[in-house]
Amino acid sequence: MIDQETIQRIMDAARIEEVIGDFVSLKKRGANHIGCCPFHNEKTPSFYVSPSKGIFKCFGCGEAGDVVKFLMKHEHYTYPEALRWLADKYHIEIKEEEQTEEEKQRQTERDGLFHVSEFAQKYFADLLYNDEMGRAVGLSYFHGRGLSDEVIKRFGLGYCLDEWSNFTDHALKNGYSLQVLEKTGLTIVKEDTGKQYDRFRGRVMFPIYSISGRVLGFSGRVLTSEKQAAKYVNSPDSDIYNKSRILYGLYQARAAIAKADKCYLVEGNVDVISMHQSGVENTVASCGTSLTVEQIRLIKRYTQNVTVLYDGDKAGVKAALRAIDLLFAEGMHVRLVLFPDDEDPDSYAQKYGSTQLQEFLATHEDNFIMYKTRVLLDGVKDDPIRKAELVSETARSIALVTDMLERSEYIRQCSHLLRVSEDVLSTAVARAIGSARQKVAEQTAGSGGQAADGVEQAAGTEEQKPDAERIAVGTNAAPPPEVERHLVQLLLNYGNESVSQTVTAEDGTQQTTSYTVAQIIVNELKNEQLSFAHPLCQRVLEQCTLMVEMVGRVDTARFIDSNDDALRTFCATVMMDTYSLCEDSWRKKGIYPPKIEDALLQDVGDSLNTFKSLRLAQMIAERRERLIGASEEEQGQLLSEIKYYSDILRQLGQALGMVIARRLD
């Protein structure tokens, strides 16, 4: 177990915008950073990161927390694993306390898979350059494909010797268990004989990395011409590797994708590496599978613009057409580049060089739907039935486009290409959208109200974002009253700020007293015996009251680290100020906008008085209702209370600069 002193050093060193920036493309907006949420599918960024507060918050799905919570959610780390990842990133030595046996076992199992995968990558890479067979077979293959030593090392390529159990024996000698080797898929154990052998023997090795750069698995290419041997063999799914959720080359490409705001999607591993070597570093490939929704969403974290690069043969065209529905359904802007027959990105780059490759990509991008329509149109000729089918097929593709303006432009262009009126195609598109919505309704009815993921987007509807504060307390719960929310915001954001007030005594002398914002709010509400109506606001107030009374300050980390998802989400929501002025821009114009810190005392006083006013107004309204049907004696008492509360309310109104009518009827 990591000791508390080390945990504190890790948390002090970690910069949340740097860590999250390794996984999500963030743009600075005022004091915060903003990007598309990695935890749910969205088109408009609603994911905020606050460096000053050390928290993240998505106002779409409600996810919130600190840097450790982000890593636990995003990378599926345990708490100690997240801390170790941060310690490694910021070069902090970890001091550990004694762990329980259960904690040791849980940590060891997952760590073991990562460690043996990283051990294997280093071993295969070492064989490639330092073993005679590795150089003669593996390295000569890569050099023969035109790959430089620099790019070979950048992608961590290697070679597994063509021997029965060379790697397995080496790993066992270095202390790795056969169980861990088998779980990663590096070693295969025959059930009948118990004999063990290397899965990747005699293959060149392509390690597959997570977004954070950890080795998750491998893809191995055979170099012999044996018909019974699969050309490529991938690691089987494990606790750390799932091929449908990983993109080959994304770790090396993510920064380039975010910078270019575009991703090139190719078919093979060598295609990715050749593109990188040719200067087109914003390139990735699916890991031995057809393109999946999860892989598209990985790309979407960095850009919504995808250019698909496929071979120009029939198989390449077919693969390109398969990808269209998924890409458009996820709200991506898709273009297509088809290479000449018998060419792919790798062969084209090797034949013509990086400059001509980049020129070819820039000049041969095609509209994906238009291309699909032209391909299908070639087989229609003058057959009216097949043309009607083509119109319907094109309409179904256009219906997947979520942007209305983009959809309208597709209708205009495709109607011209198909030689049908825009009205005809528009009607077909509307019918396709209606059909998709009907399927959503049927699926929702059959799944207790939960629509199938991505189907609403396929129907061309806008994504609906739930209110984060409703999520915190339940779907049907109301958000807190604004004044309660603001007082909680003052407690969490400025609770430990000191404010001073100068008071003139009866003898004319002046005395200055200082209090923290939390002390003022807590003591004022306690003295007036007032509480918040909203349950989460009241829980924050109660905890802040205890903190102020016991240690004299508010520890916001307790709220952000809370295991109570509702409380953590709510606190992150009110702490995150999504509307901040860009002060540098205003200062250049000679305008110096005031900061909330400059008027904290007034803000606290006004907020407390507003809260009291609202409570007094409620008390007055309650007593007026009780007048109906009350006895003469009770009416006198109620009218007296109404007058008393109304006088206080009027005084508060004057302090706030408000006009409160005196209504005693």
N, C-alpha and C positions, 0 to 999 in steps of 0.2 A: 504494500500500500504506500502511495506517495505521501510524504509528510506535509503538514500544513504550510511550513515555511517555503518548501519548494513549490507548492501549488500557488502560493501568493506571488512568488517570483515569476512563475509562468504567466499568471494573469496580468501582472504589471508589465511584462515585456510584450505580450501579445497585442497586436494592433488589429482590431476586428475588420477594418476595411481592407487590410492586406490579406488576411486569411480568407475572407469571403471572396475577395477579388481573385483568388486562385481558382475559384469554382464558378463564379458568376461575373458576367461583364457588367461593371458598375460605372455610372457616370456621376460626377459631382453635381450636386444641386444644393446651393447654399451651404449650410453647415453639414448637410447629410450627403449620402451617396444613394443612388437609386438604380434599380435594374429589374429584370423579369424574375419572378419568384422561381426558385428551383424546386419548390415543393408542390406546385400545382401548375396547370396549363393556363397561361394568360397571354393576351396580346398586348395590353397596355401595362407598362411597369407599375407595380404597386409594392415592390419590395424595397424597404428603406434600411439603410445602415447608418447608425449614428456613432462616429468615432469618439465624440466627447462623452457620450453616455456608455459606450461599449456594448451596445445592443443592436439587434436587428429586429425588424418587424414587417410582416406582410399584411397589408390592409385588404388583401383579397381573401386569403384562406385563414388568416389569423395566427399563423406560426410566428413565434417570437422567442427571444432568449438572448443569451450572451454567446461568446465565441465558442465555448465548449458545447453548449446546446446545439449550435449550428453543426459542428462536426459530428456529434452523436446522431443527429437527424439525417444529415446529408450523406455521411460516409458509413452510417450504421456502426459507429464505434461505441464501445462502452465508455464510461466516464474516464477510467484510467487510460484507455487507448487514446482518447482525445487529448488528454493532458500530455501523454508521451509524444504524440504527433506535434503538438505545439512546442514542447521542450526541444525536440529535434530541429524544428524550424528555426527556433531562436537560440539554439546552441546553449541550452541550460542543462546542467548536470542534475540528474534526478537522484534524490535521496529517498529511500523507501522504508516504510514501517512494516512490521510483520503482518502478512495477509492470512486470512482464513483459508482452509483447504479448498473450500468451494470457490472462493475468489481466485485462488491460484489456478485451479483446474480450468475455470471458464476463460481466464485470460490466456492460459497456456495453449489451449486448443486453437483459438483464432490466431494468436501470435505465431504459433507453429506453422500454420499454412502460409502466412506472409514470409516468415523467415526462410522456409525451405524453398519457396518460389524465388526469393531474392538470391539465395545461395545457388540455386540452379542456374539463374541468369548469369551470374558472375562466372560460374564454372564453364558453361557453354561458351561465353565470350572469351574466356582465357584459352580454351582449346582451339578456338578459331585462329589465334595468332601464335600460340606457344606449343602446339602439338603438330607433329609432322603430318598426320592425316588431316588434322583440322585445316592446316594451310593448303595442303594439296587438293583437298576435296571441297571443304566449305568456303574458304577464303577465295579460292580460284573461281568458284561458282559466282560469288557476289561480284568479284572484279569482272568476271565475264559478262555480268548483267550491267556493267558500267557504273557500279556503285563505288564511291570513293571511300577511303578509310575513315574520313571525317564523318560521313553520314552513317556508315556502318556502326561506328561507336556511339553516335548520337541516338540511334535507335536500339542500341544494346544487342545487336545481332550476334548469333553464335552458331555452334555446331555440336551435335550429339554424335559421338563415335558409333560406328556401325558394329557394335559388340552387344552381346545379349543383355548384360546388366552392368555395364561399366559405371554409369552414373549412379544407379541404385547402390552398388557396392561402395562407391565413394561417399555417398550421403550417409549411409549406415555407419561407416567408419568415423564420420564427423559428428556422430551423435544424434542424427535424425532418426525418428522411429519409422518403421515400415508402415504403420497405420497412417501417419501424416503424409508420407510419400504416396500412399494409395489414394488418400482423400483428395490430394491436389491433382491426381491423374498422371503424375510423373512416372509412377511405377504401376504396372499391372500385375496382379497376383492371380494365377489360375486357381479356380475353385477346386478342381478335381485333384490337382497335384500339389498345390501350394507353391509352385515354382513362380519366381518373380523375374520380371524383365522390364527394360526401359521402353516406355510407350513411344518415344521419339528417336529411337536408335536409327542412325544412318540418315538423319535429316538436318537441314539447316534450320536454325531456330529464330523465330520472330517473337520476342517477348511482348506481352500485352499489358499495358500500364493503366492504372486508374488515373483519374483526373489529377490526383495529387502526386502521381509519380511512383506509386507502389506497384510492384510486379504482381499481377493477379493470375496470369496463366500464360500459355504459349500456343503458337501456331507453328507447326513443323512441316517443311516441304521435303518430299522425298526426291532424291537425285538419281534414282535408278529408273529403268524403263519397264519394271515389272508391272504387268497388267493388273495383277491382283492387289497391288499396293495403292492405297488412296494417295492422290497427289498431295493433298493437304490433310493433316490431322490436327485437331484443336483439343485443348484441354477440356475435359468434361466439366459440367457445372459443379460448383462446390460452394462452400459458405462464403468464399470471397470472389468467385468468378461466375458470371452469368453472361453468356455471349450475346444474348438479345438486348442487354442493357449496356453494352460497351461498344465504343467505336475505336477501331485501330488508328493510332496516330493522333488521337485527340489531345493527349498530354503534350505532345510536341507542337500541335497546331493551334491550341486554344488562344494564345496571345495574338497570333497572326489573323485568326478568324475575327476576333473582336476588333482588331485594328482595321482590317479591310471591310468589315461588316458584310462578309460573304464567306460561304463555305463551299469548297469543291468536294463533291461526293463521287468516289471512284469504286471500282469493284475489288481490287486486289491489294495485298500488302506491298508488293514491289511497286505497284502504281503509286501508292502513297509516298514511298521513299524516293522514287524517281522525281515526282513532282516537287518534293521538298528540296532535293538536290538541284533542281532547275529553278529554284527561287520562288516556287508557288507553294508556300509553306502552309497556307490555309486549306489543307487537303486531308480528308479522312476516308475510311472505308468501314463497311460493316464487317463484323468478325465472323466470317464463314456462314452467315445467315442472310436470308432476304431482309430487306430493310424493315425495321420494326418501329412502332410508335415510340417506344422508349428511347431508341436511338435518335429519332427525329427530335424528341424533346431535349436530348443532350445538346444537339446542335443549336436548338432554339434558345438555350441559355446565353449564347454568344451572338447569334444573328438570326434574322428571319429570312435571309436571302441565301438560297441554295442553288448551285449550278451542278447538275448531274452530268457526269462524264462517263459514257459507256461506249463499248466497242460498236463499230458500225455494222456488224453482222446481224443476222436475224435474232440470235440469242441476246445480243446487247440491246437491240430495239425492244424485244419482249421484256427484258428486265427493266428497261426505262419506263415502259408503259405500266408495269406493275406498281412502280413506286409512286405514280402520279396521285392516286386517290389518297394515300396516306399523307403525302406531303401537303396537299391542298387542304385536307381535312384538319390538319394541325395549324392552318393559318400561315403556311410558309409561302414566300414569293419564289417561284421556281422557274429556272431557265435550264436549257439543255444544250449540251455540245456532243455531237456524234463525230467520232473519228472516222477517217476513210476505212474502207474494207481492209481487213487483215492488220489493222493498227489499233493500239490501245495507248493510254497515256505514257506508259513506260517505253514502248517501242518507238513512239513518235518523238519522245524526248531524246532517246538515244540516237535516233537517225538524224534529227534536224537541229538539236541543241536547244538550250533553254530560251534563247531570244525568240526563235521562231515558234516554240511551243507557246510562249506567252502571247505572241501576236495571234496565233491560231485561236487560242481561247477567247481573246478579246473580240475577234471578228466573226466567230462562228457560233455565238450564243443564239439560241432560238427560243421562241415562246413555246412552252411545254404543251399547252392545250392546242395551240395552232399546229404544232408538229404532229401530235397525236391525230388530229383531225385530218391532216394531209395524208398520213400513213394509211389510215383507214379508208380514206376517200379513193385511194389508188385501186382498191379492190371492189369498189362499188360500180363504177362505170355508169351505165344508164338504167340499172335495175332499180325501180321505184321502191320495192319492198326493202332492199338492202339500204337504200338511201334513207328511208324512214327510220330504220334501225340505227343508222349512223347519227341521225339528228338526235334521237333519244340518247344514244351513248354520249354524244358531245354535251347534251344538256345535263346529263348526270355528272359529268366532269366539272362543268361550269358551276353547277349547284354546290359543289364542294368549296368554292372560293368564298371566303367569309367577308371580304371587303366588297361593299356594294358597288363602289365606283369601278373597281377592278373587274367585278363580275359584268357590269354593263359594257365595259370595253371589250371583254371576251365575246359577249353576245354580238356586238357590232362587227368585230373582225370575223368571227366564225360564220355568221349569217352570210357575209359576202363570199367567203370561201365555199360554203355549202350551196350557195345560190338559192337561199330561202330568205323570206322576209324576216326582219328583226322581231316582228310581232309573233311569228310562228315559233322562232327559237325561244323568245322570252316566255311564251306560254309553256313550252316544253320544260324550260328551266324551272318555272314556278311549280309545274306539276311534279318535277323531281324533288324540289324542296319540300312540297307538301307530303310526298311519299316518305321522305326521310323523317319528317316530323311525326308522321303517323307511327313509324317504327319506334321513334323515341317514346311516344305515348304508350305504345304497347309494352315496350321493355320496362318503362317506369311502373306501369300498372302491375307487371309481373315480378317486379323486384322491390316491392314495398316503397315505391316512391323514389328510388335511386336510379337515375338514367345511366345507361351504359356509357363508359368513358369515351369522350370524343364524338359521340353521335350528335349532340346538340350542335357542335361546331360543323359537323358534316351537313347539317340541314341549313347551314348558312346563317344561323342566328348569332347574335352577339353574346359573348360570354357574360354570365351574370356573376357578380362578385358578392358574397355574403358580407354582412356587416360584422366586423371583427368583434365588436362589443356584444353583439347578439350571440356570437359563437361562444364567448366567454361564459355566459350564464344560461345558455340554452337557446334553441332556435326561435322560440316564441317570446323570449324575454325582451323587455324594452331596454334601450340604452339608458344610462344614468342621466338625471337632470344636468343641464350644462353647468350650473353653478357648483354642484357637488363634484362633477368631473374636474372642473378647474381648480377647486381647492385641493383635490387629490394630486393634480398635476403640480401645484405649488409645493405640496409636501414632498413629492418624489424628486422633482427637478431642482428645487431651491430650498428644501427643508433645512439644510445646514448652513445656508447663507445668513450672515449677521446683518441686521438692520438696526439703525440707531434712531432714537427719538428724543428731542429736546423739549422739556416741559418747564414752564415758568411757575415757580412756587408762589405762595401768598406773599412772602416777604420780598418778591421781585427777583430772587436768585434763579438761575437756570441750571437744571440738572439733565444730564444726558445719560440715557440708559440704553443698553444693547441687548437684543434678544435674537434668537434664531427664528426664521420663518416658522419652523415646526413648533417651537415653543409658543409662539403667538397663537397659531391656529388651534393647537391641542388645548392650551389653557383656556382660550376664549370659549371654545365649544364645551369644554368640561364645566366651566363656571356657569354657563347658561343651561347646562344639562340638555344639550342638543346632540342629536345623532343624525346620521345620513339615512335616507330612505332606501337608497340602492344598496343591495347586500354586499357587493364587491367594494363599493366606496366605504361602507361601514367597516368591512374587514381591514382595509388599508388603514383607516383612521384608528381602529383599535390597536393594530400592531405598531403604528407610529407612536401612539400614546405610550405604549409599554417601552418602546425604545427611548423616547424622550425622558421618561421618568427614571429609567434604569441607567442609561449611558449618556443621556444628554444630546443625542444626535440620531439621525435616521440613516439606517444602513440599507440602501436601495438594492444592494446585491442579494439580500435575503428574498426580495420579491422576484427578481429576475432568475434566481437560482431555484425558486420554489418548485417542488414536484407537483404542485397543484396547477394543472394546465390552465384552468380558467383564471386563476389569480395572476399567473405569470403573463398570460396573453393580455389581460386587461391592463396590467401595470405597464407593460411594454407599449401598449397602444397609447395610453395617456402621456407617457414619458416622451414619445417620439413626436417631435414637432416637424410635420411634413411641409409646412409653409414658412420657409425662412427667407429673409431678404438676402440678396446678393450684395453684401455691404461694400465690397471692393468696387462694383460697378457704380453704385450710388456716390461713393466718395470721389470717384473720378469726375463726377459732375458737380462736385462741391456740396453735395447733400449728405448729411450725417444722420441717418435714421436713429431714433432712440432705441435703446435696448430695454428688455423687460427688467433686467437687473437694476437699471437706473431708477426705476420707480417701484421697487418691490414692496415697500411699506404701504404705498398708496394702493397697489394692486391687492395686497393681502387684506387691508382694511375695507376696501370697496367690495371685495368678494365675500368677506364675512358679513358685512352689512346687507348685501344683496341676499345672502342665504337666510339671514335672520328675517328680512322683510318678507321673503316668500313663506317662511314658516309662520310668521305672524298673520299674513294674509290667509293662510290655511286655517289657522285657529279662529280668526274672525268669521270666515265662511262657515266653519263648523257650528259656531254659536248662533249664527243667523238661522241656520237650518233648524236648530233646536228650539228657536222661538216659537215655531209653529206647533201648536198643541201644548205648549208649556203653561203651567199655572201662572197666576199673576205674580206671585212671589218669585218664582223661577225666572219669569221674564225680566223682573227688575234686576236680579243678579246677573243674568246674561247680558242685559244692556249695559250694565256697569262694567263688565269685563270687556265688552266690545269697545266701549269708550276708552278704557285703559290701554288696550292693545292698539287701538287706532292712534292714540296719542304717541305711543312709542314708534309705531310705523311711520307716522308723519315726521318725527324727528330723524329717523333713519333715512327717510326720503330726502330730507333737507341736506343731510350729510352727503348723500349720493348725488345731489343736484337734481332730484326727481320731484315732480309735483304729484302728490298723492291726495286725491279728493277725500274729503271727510264725509263718509257715508254712515250715518247712524240709523237709517231707516230699515 
